[in-house]
């Protein structure tokens, strides 16, 4: 077996993961393939205008691209050349048929599996990198090994990356999880993948399980984290009603070592490609196995998240004299979190649509996410002239009745808020849904200030 690696899928999973693997394994050839020519061209661009924004990613790619890291659309050639195949294709929520809105749409994954089988010229280790429903590996193995000329060993190596910190998460991971068959061939295949990560990850942080446990762990981990976000946002509403301060409540709760402080930050709710999709996938799995009470429990996590975004708009309406019609709202931040251009399931998208329904004039600004924002809102911007996009936050705020801060980009607290206040209509309102601005300083300038959980 050769040591070369191919990853099918050049998106948020495949690109950063393979870049770091190439950097840490200079003796291995690593190829990232994708059928999207434009995406591959961006990965190969002379000016390193990569298709995704991730702090530190450009530096890693500059170090290894063309040496032992390569990007290509030649899927067949790469599969033939490499005996270790990572699969990082998209697995969105299914929006049709049975399980619509909850189950994973596995058509791209199945198409990839059939392609691997057709292209293979020898035995291969196939590694699931995408988040997949439990026992998907069995389906993949059934497709690959049915009347096959070669042997395919299917493993699960789920990613635990947070966008905005993905490179650090890869370089210094909390854990690496590798699941596979517990027979002689499976254990040997697991060791092959262990050897890739062991070049830089301490061995005690590389955890091995059976393949089913690995698949379920990824769903369970994201569901638990999403549950914490929804829980603290539920407490935030109670804080606003009673005069408590959610940051003080979270600080004291987080001091309890049994709870910890992570993911107890109140805000507009979770977004991104993972949490909602994975929780709904867990809901569907629970329903499929007749665990209806468990399904309702996890479904409540998603409903609480949606309620949080509706609540933001309701508070804004109440504070702006019960109407937003023809009022200018400057939305600061469209990415679902800072340090990424990703807008999948972003709370800003939901809130913007609600604002448009209220006939507000919305101007969106964001350091990295405006191209995706334009795509996400194309269905309503084509019919409405009330939504605009502006790179300069100062221009976005000119003449605005309110600034609605939705993403905690580091540049926002350092802006000249006196200048912003001077340019706005009065009374000027700031709704800081991330609680990242200096509330007292804003009030002193003359702003009316709203926070989540205060």
C-alpha positions as CSV (number, residue, x, y, z in Angstrom):
1,X,0.0,0.0,0.0
2,X,1.3,3.4,-0.9
3,X,1.2,6.3,1.5
4,X,-0.4,8.9,-0.8
5,X,-3.7,10.5,0.1
6,X,-6.6,11.8,-1.9
7,X,-9.5,13.8,-0.5
8,X,-12.7,14.0,-2.6
9,X,-14.3,17.4,-1.8
10,X,-12.4,20.7,-1.7
11,X,-14.7,22.6,0.7
12,X,-14.5,23.6,4.3
13,X,-13.5,20.1,5.4
14,X,-11.2,18.9,2.7
15,X,-9.2,22.0,2.0
16,X,-8.0,22.9,5.5
17,X,-7.7,19.3,6.7
18,X,-5.5,18.2,3.8
19,X,-3.4,21.3,3.9
20,X,-2.4,20.6,7.5
21,X,-2.0,16.9,6.8
22,X,0.4,17.8,3.9
23,X,2.3,20.2,6.1
24,X,2.7,17.7,8.9
25,X,3.5,14.8,6.5
26,X,6.0,16.1,4.0
27,X,6.9,12.6,2.9
28,X,3.3,12.0,1.6
29,X,1.7,13.2,-1.5
30,X,-1.7,14.8,-0.8
31,X,-4.2,15.5,-3.6
32,X,-7.5,17.4,-3.1
33,X,-10.0,16.8,-5.9
34,X,-13.4,18.3,-6.7
35,X,-15.6,18.4,-9.8
36,X,-16.1,22.1,-9.3
37,X,-13.6,23.7,-11.7
38,X,-14.0,27.2,-10.3
39,X,-13.3,26.0,-6.7
40,X,-10.1,24.1,-7.8
41,X,-9.0,27.2,-9.8
42,X,-9.4,29.3,-6.6
43,X,-7.3,26.8,-4.6
44,X,-4.6,27.0,-7.3
45,X,-4.8,30.8,-7.8
46,X,-1.6,32.7,-8.1
47,X,-2.8,35.4,-5.6
48,X,-4.0,32.8,-3.1
49,X,-7.6,34.1,-3.3
50,X,-8.8,30.8,-1.8
51,X,-12.5,29.7,-2.1
52,X,-12.9,29.9,1.7
53,X,-11.6,32.3,4.3
54,X,-10.0,30.7,7.4
55,X,-7.3,32.5,9.5
56,X,-3.9,31.0,8.9
57,X,-5.1,28.8,5.9
58,X,-3.3,30.9,3.3
59,X,0.0,30.5,5.1
60,X,-0.3,26.7,5.2
61,X,-1.3,26.5,1.6
62,X,1.6,28.7,0.5
63,X,4.0,26.4,2.4
64,X,3.0,23.1,0.8
65,X,1.1,23.8,-2.4
66,X,3.0,22.4,-5.4
67,X,5.4,20.5,-3.1
68,X,3.3,17.7,-1.7
69,X,-0.2,19.3,-1.8
70,X,-2.1,19.5,-5.1
71,X,-5.6,20.5,-6.2
72,X,-7.2,18.9,-9.2
73,X,-10.4,18.0,-11.0
74,X,-9.0,14.7,-12.0
75,X,-10.9,12.5,-9.6
76,X,-10.3,9.3,-11.5
77,X,-6.5,9.8,-11.7
78,X,-6.2,10.7,-8.0
79,X,-8.2,7.7,-6.9
80,X,-6.0,5.4,-9.0
81,X,-2.8,7.1,-7.6
82,X,-3.7,7.0,-3.9
83,X,-4.6,4.0,-1.7
84,X,-6.0,6.2,1.1
85,X,-9.2,8.1,0.1
86,X,-10.8,10.7,2.4
87,X,-14.4,11.6,1.4
88,X,-15.5,15.1,2.4
89,X,-18.4,15.8,0.1
90,X,-21.4,17.8,1.1
91,X,-24.2,16.1,3.0
92,X,-26.9,18.7,3.4
93,X,-30.3,18.2,5.0
94,X,-32.7,16.4,2.7
95,X,-35.4,18.7,1.4
96,X,-37.7,16.2,-0.3
97,X,-39.4,12.9,0.3
98,X,-39.2,10.9,3.5
99,X,-37.2,12.6,6.2
100,X,-37.5,16.0,4.4
101,X,-36.1,18.8,6.6
102,X,-34.3,16.3,8.9
103,X,-32.5,13.4,7.3
104,X,-29.2,13.8,5.5
105,X,-29.3,14.0,1.7
106,X,-26.8,11.2,0.8
107,X,-27.0,11.4,-3.0
108,X,-23.6,13.1,-3.4
109,X,-22.0,10.7,-1.0
110,X,-23.5,7.7,-2.8
111,X,-22.4,9.0,-6.2
112,X,-18.9,9.5,-4.8
113,X,-18.8,5.9,-3.5
114,X,-19.8,4.5,-6.9
115,X,-17.2,6.7,-8.5
116,X,-14.5,5.3,-6.2
117,X,-15.5,1.8,-7.0
118,X,-15.4,2.4,-10.7
119,X,-12.0,4.1,-10.7
120,X,-10.2,1.9,-8.2
121,X,-7.2,-0.1,-9.5
122,X,-6.4,-1.9,-6.2
123,X,-7.4,-2.2,-2.5
124,X,-8.3,1.1,-0.9
125,X,-8.9,2.5,2.6
126,X,-12.0,4.8,2.3
127,X,-12.3,7.3,5.2
128,X,-15.6,9.1,5.9
129,X,-14.8,12.7,6.7
130,X,-18.3,14.2,6.1
131,X,-20.8,14.1,9.0
132,X,-23.0,11.1,8.2
133,X,-25.9,9.2,9.8
134,X,-25.0,6.2,12.0
135,X,-24.4,3.1,9.9
136,X,-23.7,4.9,6.7
137,X,-20.4,3.2,6.6
138,X,-22.3,-0.1,6.2
139,X,-24.1,1.3,3.2
140,X,-20.8,2.6,1.7
141,X,-19.1,-0.8,2.3
142,X,-22.0,-2.6,0.7
143,X,-21.8,-0.5,-2.5
144,X,-18.0,-0.7,-2.7
145,X,-17.5,-4.4,-1.9
146,X,-20.5,-5.8,-3.8
147,X,-19.0,-7.9,-6.7
148,X,-15.8,-5.7,-6.4
149,X,-12.5,-6.7,-7.9
150,X,-10.7,-5.0,-5.0
151,X,-11.2,-4.8,-1.3
152,X,-12.4,-1.5,0.3
153,X,-12.1,-0.9,4.1
154,X,-14.4,1.9,5.2
155,X,-13.4,4.0,8.3
156,X,-15.0,7.0,10.0
157,X,-12.8,10.0,10.9
158,X,-15.2,12.8,11.6
159,X,-14.0,16.3,11.8
160,X,-14.4,18.5,14.9
161,X,-13.4,21.8,13.4
162,X,-14.9,25.2,14.3
163,X,-14.9,27.7,11.5
164,X,-12.7,30.6,12.3
165,X,-10.3,28.4,14.3
166,X,-10.1,25.4,12.0
167,X,-6.3,25.6,11.4
168,X,-5.6,25.8,15.1
169,X,-8.1,23.0,15.7
170,X,-6.2,20.9,13.2
171,X,-2.7,21.7,14.5
172,X,-3.7,21.3,18.2
173,X,-6.8,19.1,18.3
174,X,-8.6,18.2,21.5
175,X,-8.9,14.7,20.0
176,X,-8.8,12.8,16.7
177,X,-11.4,10.1,16.4
178,X,-10.9,7.1,14.0
179,X,-13.5,4.3,13.9
180,X,-13.4,1.2,11.9
181,X,-14.2,-2.6,11.7
182,X,-12.8,-4.5,14.7
183,X,-11.3,-7.3,12.6
184,X,-7.7,-7.8,11.6
185,X,-8.1,-5.8,8.3
186,X,-10.1,-3.1,10.0
187,X,-7.6,-2.6,12.8
188,X,-4.7,-2.5,10.3
189,X,-6.5,0.2,8.3
190,X,-7.2,2.2,11.5
191,X,-3.5,2.1,12.2
192,X,-2.7,3.5,8.7
193,X,-4.8,6.6,9.6
194,X,-3.4,6.8,13.1
195,X,0.1,7.0,11.5
196,X,-1.0,10.1,9.5
197,X,-2.1,12.0,12.5
198,X,0.6,10.7,14.9
199,X,3.3,12.8,13.1
200,X,2.1,15.8,15.1
201,X,-0.8,14.7,17.4
202,X,0.1,13.1,20.8
203,X,-0.9,9.5,20.6
204,X,-3.1,9.8,23.7
205,X,-5.3,12.2,21.8
206,X,-5.9,9.8,19.0
207,X,-9.0,7.8,20.0
208,X,-10.1,4.7,18.2
209,X,-13.5,3.1,18.3
210,X,-15.8,0.9,16.2
211,X,-17.1,2.7,13.1
212,X,-20.7,3.1,14.5
213,X,-19.5,4.9,17.6
214,X,-17.4,7.2,15.6
215,X,-20.3,8.2,13.3
216,X,-22.7,8.7,16.3
217,X,-20.1,10.7,18.3
218,X,-20.0,13.5,15.7
219,X,-23.8,13.9,15.7
220,X,-23.9,13.7,19.5
221,X,-21.1,16.2,20.1
222,X,-22.7,18.8,17.9
223,X,-26.1,18.2,19.4
224,X,-24.8,18.7,22.9
225,X,-23.0,21.9,21.9
226,X,-26.1,23.2,20.1
227,X,-28.2,22.3,23.2
228,X,-25.9,24.5,25.4
229,X,-26.4,27.5,23.0
230,X,-30.2,27.1,23.0
231,X,-30.2,26.6,26.8
232,X,-28.3,29.8,27.6
233,X,-30.5,31.8,25.1
234,X,-33.6,30.5,26.9
235,X,-32.0,31.8,30.2
236,X,-31.2,35.1,28.4
237,X,-34.9,35.7,27.8
238,X,-35.6,35.2,31.5
239,X,-32.8,37.5,32.4
240,X,-34.3,40.3,30.3
241,X,-37.7,39.8,32.0
242,X,-36.3,39.8,35.5
243,X,-33.4,42.3,35.4
244,X,-30.7,39.6,35.7
245,X,-27.6,39.8,33.5
246,X,-27.0,36.7,31.4
247,X,-23.2,37.3,31.3
248,X,-23.1,37.2,35.1
249,X,-25.3,34.1,35.2
250,X,-23.1,32.4,32.6
251,X,-19.9,33.4,34.4
252,X,-21.0,31.8,37.7
253,X,-22.5,28.7,35.9
254,X,-19.3,28.3,34.0
255,X,-17.2,28.3,37.1
256,X,-18.8,25.0,38.0
257,X,-16.3,22.4,36.7
258,X,-19.2,20.1,36.0
259,X,-20.6,22.6,33.5
260,X,-17.7,24.6,32.2
261,X,-17.8,28.0,30.4
262,X,-17.7,27.1,26.8
263,X,-20.8,27.6,24.6
264,X,-22.5,29.6,27.4
265,X,-22.4,32.8,25.4
266,X,-25.9,34.3,24.8
267,X,-26.5,35.7,21.3
268,X,-28.6,35.4,18.2
269,X,-28.4,31.6,18.2
270,X,-26.2,29.0,16.4
271,X,-25.6,28.9,12.7
272,X,-23.2,27.3,10.3
273,X,-23.4,24.1,8.3
274,X,-23.2,21.6,11.2
275,X,-25.4,22.3,14.3
276,X,-28.9,22.5,12.9
277,X,-28.2,19.8,10.3
278,X,-26.7,17.4,12.8
279,X,-29.4,18.0,15.4
280,X,-32.2,17.4,12.9
281,X,-30.4,14.3,11.7
282,X,-30.4,13.1,15.3
283,X,-34.1,13.9,15.5
284,X,-34.7,11.8,12.4
285,X,-32.7,8.9,13.7
286,X,-34.6,9.0,17.0
287,X,-37.9,9.0,15.2
288,X,-36.7,6.1,12.9
289,X,-36.0,3.9,15.9
290,X,-39.2,4.9,17.7
291,X,-37.6,7.1,20.3
292,X,-40.2,9.8,19.9
293,X,-39.6,11.6,23.3
294,X,-35.9,11.9,22.6
295,X,-36.8,13.2,19.1
296,X,-39.0,15.9,20.6
297,X,-36.3,16.9,23.0
298,X,-33.7,17.5,20.3
299,X,-36.2,19.1,18.1
300,X,-36.8,21.6,20.9
301,X,-33.1,22.7,20.6
302,X,-33.7,23.8,17.0
303,X,-37.0,25.5,17.8
304,X,-35.4,27.4,20.6
305,X,-32.7,28.6,18.2
306,X,-35.4,29.8,15.7
307,X,-37.3,31.5,18.5
308,X,-34.2,33.5,19.5
309,X,-34.0,35.1,16.1
310,X,-37.7,35.9,16.1
311,X,-37.2,37.4,19.5
312,X,-34.5,39.7,18.3
313,X,-36.8,41.2,15.7
314,X,-39.7,41.5,18.2
315,X,-37.5,43.5,20.6
316,X,-36.3,45.7,17.8
317,X,-39.9,46.5,16.8
318,X,-40.9,47.2,20.3
319,X,-38.0,49.6,20.9
320,X,-38.6,51.4,17.6
321,X,-42.1,52.5,18.4
322,X,-43.8,49.3,17.1
323,X,-42.9,49.8,13.4
324,X,-39.9,49.3,11.2
325,X,-41.5,50.4,8.0
326,X,-39.2,52.7,6.0
327,X,-36.7,52.8,8.8
328,X,-33.0,52.1,8.0
329,X,-31.4,49.2,9.9
330,X,-27.7,48.7,9.4
331,X,-26.9,45.0,10.0
332,X,-23.3,44.7,11.2
333,X,-22.2,41.1,10.3
334,X,-23.7,38.5,8.1
335,X,-21.4,35.6,8.6
336,X,-22.7,33.1,11.2
337,X,-19.6,33.8,13.3
338,X,-16.5,35.9,13.2
339,X,-13.4,35.0,11.2
340,X,-15.3,33.2,8.4
341,X,-17.1,34.1,5.2
342,X,-19.6,31.2,5.7
343,X,-23.2,32.2,5.8
344,X,-24.9,28.8,5.9
345,X,-27.8,28.9,8.4
346,X,-26.6,32.3,9.6
347,X,-28.9,34.0,12.1
348,X,-28.4,37.2,10.1
349,X,-30.1,35.7,7.1
350,X,-33.2,34.8,9.1
351,X,-33.3,38.2,10.8
352,X,-32.8,40.1,7.5
353,X,-35.8,38.3,6.0
354,X,-37.9,39.2,9.0
355,X,-36.8,42.8,8.7
356,X,-37.7,42.8,5.0
357,X,-41.2,41.5,5.9
358,X,-41.6,44.5,8.2
359,X,-40.7,46.8,5.2
360,X,-37.5,48.0,6.8
361,X,-34.6,49.4,4.7
362,X,-31.7,47.0,5.5
363,X,-28.1,47.7,4.7
364,X,-25.8,44.8,5.4
365,X,-22.1,45.1,6.0
366,X,-19.5,42.4,6.7
367,X,-15.7,42.1,6.2
368,X,-15.8,38.7,4.4
369,X,-19.4,37.5,3.9
370,X,-20.9,40.0,1.4
371,X,-20.5,37.8,-1.7
372,X,-22.3,34.9,0.1
373,X,-24.9,37.3,1.5
374,X,-25.8,38.5,-2.0
375,X,-26.3,34.9,-3.1
376,X,-28.3,33.9,0.0
377,X,-30.7,36.8,-0.3
378,X,-31.0,36.8,-4.1
379,X,-34.6,35.5,-4.0
380,X,-35.8,38.6,-2.1
381,X,-33.3,41.3,-3.3
382,X,-34.6,40.5,-6.9
383,X,-38.1,41.6,-5.8
384,X,-37.2,44.2,-3.2
385,X,-35.1,47.3,-3.3
386,X,-35.1,47.6,0.5
387,X,-31.9,45.5,1.0
388,X,-28.5,46.9,0.2
389,X,-24.9,45.7,0.7
390,X,-22.0,47.9,1.8
391,X,-18.4,47.1,2.6
392,X,-17.8,50.2,4.7
393,X,-19.6,50.0,8.1
394,X,-19.5,53.8,8.4
395,X,-21.4,54.2,5.1
396,X,-23.8,51.5,6.1
397,X,-24.7,53.4,9.3
398,X,-25.2,56.8,7.6
399,X,-28.8,57.9,8.2
400,X,-29.7,54.6,9.9
401,X,-32.2,54.5,12.7
402,X,-30.5,51.5,14.3
403,X,-27.4,49.4,14.1
404,X,-28.1,45.7,14.6
405,X,-24.8,43.9,15.4
406,X,-25.1,40.2,14.5
407,X,-21.6,39.0,14.1
408,X,-18.8,39.6,16.7
409,X,-16.1,40.7,14.2
410,X,-13.1,42.1,16.2
411,X,-13.2,45.3,14.1
412,X,-16.7,46.4,15.4
413,X,-15.7,47.3,19.0
414,X,-12.8,49.4,17.7
415,X,-15.0,51.5,15.3
416,X,-15.4,55.2,16.0
417,X,-18.9,55.0,17.5
418,X,-19.1,58.7,18.0
419,X,-18.7,59.1,14.3
420,X,-21.4,56.5,13.7
421,X,-23.8,58.2,16.2
422,X,-23.2,61.6,14.5
423,X,-24.3,60.1,11.1
424,X,-27.4,58.4,12.3
425,X,-31.0,59.5,12.7
426,X,-32.0,60.2,16.2
427,X,-32.9,58.6,18.5
428,X,-30.0,56.3,17.5
429,X,-30.3,52.6,18.6
430,X,-27.6,49.9,18.8
431,X,-28.8,46.3,19.4
432,X,-25.7,44.4,20.3
433,X,-26.8,40.8,20.0
434,X,-23.3,39.5,20.7
435,X,-22.7,41.6,23.8
436,X,-19.3,42.5,22.5
437,X,-19.5,46.3,22.5
438,X,-18.8,48.7,25.4
439,X,-22.4,49.3,26.6
440,X,-21.5,52.1,29.0
441,X,-19.5,54.0,26.4
442,X,-22.3,53.8,23.8
443,X,-24.8,55.1,26.3
444,X,-22.5,58.0,27.2
445,X,-22.2,58.9,23.5
446,X,-26.0,59.0,23.3
447,X,-27.1,55.7,22.0
448,X,-30.1,53.7,23.2
449,X,-28.5,50.2,23.7
450,X,-30.1,46.8,23.7
451,X,-28.3,43.6,24.6
452,X,-29.3,39.9,24.7
453,X,-30.0,38.8,28.2
454,X,-29.8,42.2,29.8
